[in-house]
Amino acid sequence: MKIAYDCQGGDNAPEAIVRGALKAAEVFNCTPYFYGDADRIKVIDGVDPDYVIHCSESIEGDESPTMAIRKKKDSAIVRALFDLKEDRVDGVISAGSTGALLAGGMFIVSRQEGVERAALPVILTVGSQTKLLLDVGANMDASPEMLLSFAKMGADYLSHVEGVENPSVGLLNVGTEKGKGNRQTKDAYELFEENLPNFYGNVEARDVLFKSSDVIVCDGFAGNVMLKSMEGVIGYVQHALKSGLMREDCSPEVQAWVGKFAKEALGALDYTRYGGVPLLGLKKPLFKAHGSSDEEAIVSATKALIKMIKE
Amino acid sequence: MKIAYDCQGGDNAPEAIVRGALKAAEVFNCTPYFYGDADRIKVIDGVDPDYVIHCSESIEGDESPTMAIRKKKDSAIVRALFDLKEDRVDGVISAGSTGALLAGGMFIVSRQEGVERAALPVILTVGSQTKLLLDVGANMDASPEMLLSFAKMGADYLSHVEGVENPSVGLLNVGTEKGKGNRQTKDAYELFEENLPNFYGNVEARDVLFKSSDVIVCDGFAGNVMLKSMEGVIGYVQHALKSGLMREDCSPEVQAWVGKFAKEALGALDYTRYGGVPLLGLKKPLFKAHGSSDEEAIVSATKALIKMIKE
């Protein structure tokens, strides 16, 4: 199995990407292809220079994703996606700009038949449960029909890649009762009811983590608001704990307890643990690793991508 | 000043409502009018029977608000709102159904001129700062023009009632840059830029509490998703702290520290401390107290309502 790694994207590129790819190659017996600045990649221990594809351009975070994909033909992401399209590799991993990866996925790899728009999920691992919330940023405006296709893509991913049997699908909404919501969610409710045998009903934002369906569907605007609202509170709690621990009245015993609490309980809410997110609805497997990915995150991303390729 | 109290709505009605109203009457030198079941109200110490308006019907939480307001003419909320409309009282406080109060506000009291829709804010008190997020549930779909009117109503309330000088107004969005968002927020951005001298720009959900404008504007769907996402995480953290404290390895010292932390740090995120929310955009002052309001909450609600009446 041939995996293309964008070695230009992400906070720790190219080193962490390359080292993670080499480690994954050992573990999963796959072949890594490195796209990026050859001079920087070849010096990393263990890299076979024959598998380095030198790219002279790179896409920056502040560029328009669509324009960047069109203009920068010799960037890592564009070259990797063309190789994916033309079957020279089996899947692509990038820790770079989500927008550029999405735009490239749509324009270069293109959508699966019958899919109007690709979608970007997050995988939430809550205790032993794996849930998928989508869309969280690819589609700011979504018709009820688009939401229905997200529902199907999400359920497919969970069942085929994560092994969740017959996943239930809920609709993010402002109340649990039918008839709640805005025009979009009211119409989507009807559509889901008619088309999804495993429709769970509406899910309120406060219940997404612990009392909800396996898949939770929303448009990219609501998904983004939801994730960032959660992040805001988590960040606040972490900050407040830290400030509290720095007070003089704080004994080593309390510090130990709180440190453990922060790691375990708040860590459970950290959706970045999954390593990244798949792009759903495209003809070929693409995986967006987190921008802050380290070596281990790239190994996890590779694991998920390989499952996607096999399915 | 004559204040009408809906003594049918809220978890602790009528006792907490009546006692809070009596206390507020002493503190703020206003006259309370009690709407509800006269038999239950008159037996409470300190109630002057001449100020009790007996109502034979009551609106339940599971009724359609609009239908209930139209049909139940002898419910506390409908009678109080008619008295408000006809200037027999100066303001109304209810801890009952938000939907019924909103519907009654729109149909009985009616909107201010030039206001298309009433809006429901929450007041967030963060440290020494008072912020206002709206709409959080009255308008599931909102045009950019409606968002602009929410912006103006919110800024008016903050400056006149809360004494925030020249409040800045931000737009809840998925990124801070201009051009981010869905159709609604992109258009609203342009409108805000043209019409609000104190426009702050876009505000991401993660920054609402601590790094944002005084007023944050969104439609009722996004506002609801945001508040409930925050609630979900806060609830989870509280639960995790409690479970942790019940473990055997948890000493009294740790318990004390964590108890204090939960109260102070998590308490700071509790937007119910404000006592309730004003309904903005109506011809007369209406205040929605929290359903769980106790005596003290009714006193706070009265204080806020009196400020609204004076302004």
Interface residues (C-beta under 8 A of the other chain):
Chain A: G137 M140 D141 L172 V174 G181 N182 R183 T185 E204 A205 R206 D207 V208 L209 F210 C218 D219 G220 F221 A222 N224 V225 M226 L227 K228 S229 M230 E231 G232 V233 I234 G235 Y236 V237 A240 L241 G244 D249 C250 S251 E253 V254 W257 V258 F261 A265 L266 L269
Chain B: G137 M140 D141 L172 V174 G181 N182 R183 T185 E204 A205 R206 D207 V208 L209 F210 C218 D219 G220 F221 A222 N224 V225 M226 L227 K228 S229 M230 E231 G232 V233 I234 G235 Y236 V237 A240 L241 G244 C250 S251 E253 V254 W257 V258 F261 A265 L266 L269
